[in-house]
């Protein structure tokens, strides 16, 4: 809405207190103006000190319709701020975010700041502002963050109800141009702001995990946000003597695998990817628990070549994904299909494709591979076959 136009009748300048509340949208204003044209002006335009304190939309509508405005002077009793708040909060349907922005404005006066509101409320505290507008103090803090760090377009979007104040507060971490891009995107996709805010929070959590991770030192492993493990499972009943696993590499009993101090290598928020042959699924879940992780989901490796088996001839293996704490999920664009097709190679060797998938899902997280056969660039490794 444009600023008030000067006319020959009455005050035309808008008091700063009137700008605490967001103007109507163009659609709302046209409907409002049509109502005044049909029924006349039912509410007066309140003034004080030669300025409009409430009714700027009514003034504009009357000006455009050629209707003489009806003015009424505030009687000066009580608080002007509380008077104007009472008029607007009871008359207008403002959501929590819009009210939070009002509270944030009246709680944001600083010593020496030149503003008409100093006359009305000499530096209201945030709890006082929150109580006046009936919002939580947390909402006021979010509103202050938007006012202090948000671009004009972002502030305006919150005040007209297009973006929640909590979402906008997160978006203030973006560069100014990125903030404007998100606001523009909301016009076509109402979820654009929440999606962008989710990505900001995800990146923030990843950044904290990167900072918390400790790199491997000489003779000592660090702590990691992602652990990838292919345990040397022991089979009590080998499928065939020619493929006896002990002929390939030394295996470990379930109790020994569970006893490994993996939790000491994991950050409080950590992702674990654990290979589990279908016959070892129950044991694999037991290992997850012993290491301090909770099962979340799994992928299936289609080996494309059929193998031996007692009941089903095996052509697949499971890659279990578990979590400790609350690690961030991959970005939606980096989430891959749950079926991984790659032709089986040497005995027990897992596809190189899986490394690429993990690196796509979590490109920046510090990674550790347990039971590694060789070191991969950018990863730490532990295992009896891992090259130094």
Secondary structure, 3 states (H helix, E strand, C coil): CCCCCCCCCCCCCECHHHHHCCCCCHHHHHHHHHHHHHHCCCCCEEEECCEEEECHHHHHHHHHHCCCCCEEECCCCCCHHHHHHHHHHHHCCCCHHHHHHHHHHHCCCCCCCCCCHHHHCCCCCHHHHHHHHCCCHHHHHHHHHHHHHCCHHHHHHHHCCCCCHHHHHHHCCCCHHHHHHHHHHHCCCCCHHHHHHHHHHHHHHHHHHHHHCECCECCECCEEEEEEECCCECCCCCCCHHHCHHHCCCCECHHHHHHCCHHHHEEEEEEEEEEECHHHHHHHHHHHHHCCCEEEEEEEEECCCCCCCCCCCCCEEEEEEEEECCCCCCCHHHCCCCEEECCCCCCCCCCHHHHHHHHHHCCCCCEEEECCCCCCCCEEEECCCCCC
